[in-house]
Amino acid sequence: MTDREGLERRELLGSLGAGAAAGIAGCLGGDEDDEDDDSQAQVYEPTMEGVEEGPVEFGDDDSCAVCGMSVQKYFGGRGQLVHENGLGATVESPGCLFAYVASSTPDSPIAGAWAVDRRTGDLIDATEAHFVLITDKEAADDPMGIDPRPYADRADAVAFLEEWDAEALNAEDDIIVGLDEVDLELASIYRGSRLPNE
């Protein structure tokens, strides 16, 4: 990516994030009037041990490593991560997956991650997935405020964008990203107050 492309992406993401930040509720927590209150911001740690490889079956008592909500009660957007050292975590939504990836501290890199495909409802390899960066909270039906949309096939992500008329988003504008592109800036669009200050 050239310096100019990086600058254009930052400008786009900055404008997307600014519009979404004020209205995001649910998983974000905190009071939007108290911008200096970072009591909700934290660094996320694994919640499972002894995971040799994943994905593993979701348990009734599994809760999100980011927001603490049950992964069984969400509409189907849950996910998992496993580190090379056998530690792992469950998350209840793609936005929480982004927050964990951007702000986890284990000594071991993430070896695998899984998310639910928005079209099929199947658990897919999140490291190979295509995430659509929507930001219009009013148009989304997400119980946690707003979430990126994961798809196994890029064609499905592009098809979603073509039907999504809530925002003027284009597949050529870095609106479809891979999990390896997730950083604090990107994750903050979805879980801003749940992330440490940069």
C-alpha positions, 0 to 999 in steps of 0.5 A: 500500500502506498503512502497516499493509499494509506492516507486515503484509507485513514481519511475514509475510516476516520469519517466512517468512525466519526459518524458511528462513534456518537451513536454506538450503544450496547457493547460499547458501554460508558457514557458518551458525555464523559469522553475522558472516562476510560474505565471500560477500556481494557486489554483482552485476555484468553478465557479458555485453556487447553485448546489444541486447535479450533474451532471448538463447540460453543458451551452454554456457559461461554461468554464474550472475552470482550463484553461478557455477554453470552455467546449462545444468546446472540443472533448467530454472529459469535466467534472464537480465537485460539492462540498458538499456546493453546489459550483461546477465547469466545466472542459474541459478535464480529465487532468484539472479534475485532476488539479482541484481535486489536487489543489482546496481549497473550505472549502467543500469536493468534493461530486461528479465528472463526466467525459466522458467515453473514449469508450462510450462518456457518462458522467460517475461518475468520483469517480468510474471511472478508469483512464489510465495514458498515457504519450506519447504526440506524440501518443495522439490526445488530443488538450490540450497536453495529458490527462488520459483516463477515463473509467466506466469499468476497463475491458475497461481500460485494453482493451485500454492498450492492444491496446495502443502500443505507450508506454510499459504500464501494468495494473499491474503497477498502470497505472489505478487509481481512482480519489481518488488517484489523488494528485499534483504529478499525476496531474502534469503529465498532467497540471504541470505548472498549479499547485502550487509548492509542 
